[in-house]
Amino acid sequence: MNKKYDVIIVGGGASGFFTAISLAEQNTDLKIAILERGKEVLSKVRISGGGRCNVTHACFIPNLLTKYYPRGERELRGPFHTFCTGDVIEWFEQKGIELKTEEDGRMFPVTDSSQTIIDCFVSEAKKLDIEVIQSCSVQHIFQNAEQWKLDTTQGAFSTKNLVLATGSNPKVWEMLAGLNHEIIPPVPSLFTFNIKDSRIKELMGLSVEHVTVKVADSKLKATGPLLITHWGMSGPAVLRLSAWGARDLSEMKYRFQVHINWLNDKTFDDTLQELLTLKETHAKKNISKFSPFPIPGRLWEQLVLAAGISLDTKWSDTNKKQLVHLTHQLTDGVFSVDGKSTFKEEFVTAGGVDLKQINFKTMESKLFHNLYFTGEIINIDAITGGFNFQNAWTTGFIAAQAIANK
């Protein structure tokens, strides 16, 4: 039996639900279904932001907001002028959900629970008579006489309007490639660096607030907090670098060197001069116990050792060669990366439907009428901080508006 709908949305994640709800709100006459291949809907929402759901980021200027997207910066300008961060905040407020802003700009529900967002989506979908069908995996997609036909594990479906919000789903990308859509091969984004090095071996959990990280022999560079973990290095600076360098680092097979300035933007010459001055002004003090820089004491000790200076050395007993070595450790420490680790459970890929084949005024395919894409199925991804969800909300709203106003 063929189940018929006005709109079918494949993918019961953040973008799929937001598209469906926005669509039903704008046109109450449409018969809408969400098909989710898993047993549960919104599973990525549940684990996002450490279970708190980082809904968006407190950046309200569209042209500035696009700067957080390594892929999709130019294409998202128009959509963000239509539906941006402020609109998301208002949308959730209308549903009775208040968001709060943290110091770094990330926005969460005041409940600090992703369940708040899940409950909102599920109850809104129910209220708007959106049919949610779980454990329904799409096997084939084809168009026939202005109707989209879907063969699934729960039988055949047909619809005039088809929205694909399946995220990084290789099977769906393969189906789209069969429809002559170009798929940019996916590579991981938002990952941490695996580093085995005596300087950081015993420092897991330690963080440094302002660091500059550069990938050797490339233009890749990022600044921000850095976290030392039991497998290597993480934190915003590393995650930003992994996002911007997703393709380059994949080509390097995740084996490369990074140069770290633990003092962020302090130059070699300025740092050396500061150390030479300290040699005179704090001559009697033990070098390992007195750091003039805003880095943790345990890290300072490891860098002192790496410079060939024993921990019981007094400032007055150091020579210029040793201080030059210490300056190198502080401003240009070289670490070898050998592999990557996924950042928590928040797996993000760079890749997907080629942006050139999408009309960003409607999110409709340029190859087929009534076929729409939202969220991470397309070749758009962002750094961590709520930006990937903002892409999900915005592209979902644009697609919903286009379908509702036909």
Secondary structure, DSSP 4 states (H G I P E B T S, - for coil): -EEEEEEEEE--SHHHHHHHHHHHHH-TT--EEEE-SSSSSSHHHHHHHHHT---EES---HHHHGGG-TBTTTTTHHHHHHS-HHHHHHHHHHTT--EEE-TTSEEEETT--HHHHHHHHHHHHHHTT-EEE-S--EEEEEEETTEEEEEETTEEEEEEEEEE---S-HHHHHHHHHTT--EEEEEEESEEEE---TTTTT-TT-EEEEEEEEETTSS-EEEEEEEE-SSEEESHHHHHHHHHTHHHHHHTTTEEEEEEETTTT--HHHHHHHHHHHHHHTTTSBGGG---SSS-HHHHHHHHHHTT--TT-BGGG--HHHHHHHHHHHHSEEEEEE-EEE-TT--EEEEEE-GGGEETTTTEESSSTTEEE-GGGBS-B--SSSHHHHHHHHHHHHHHHHHHT-
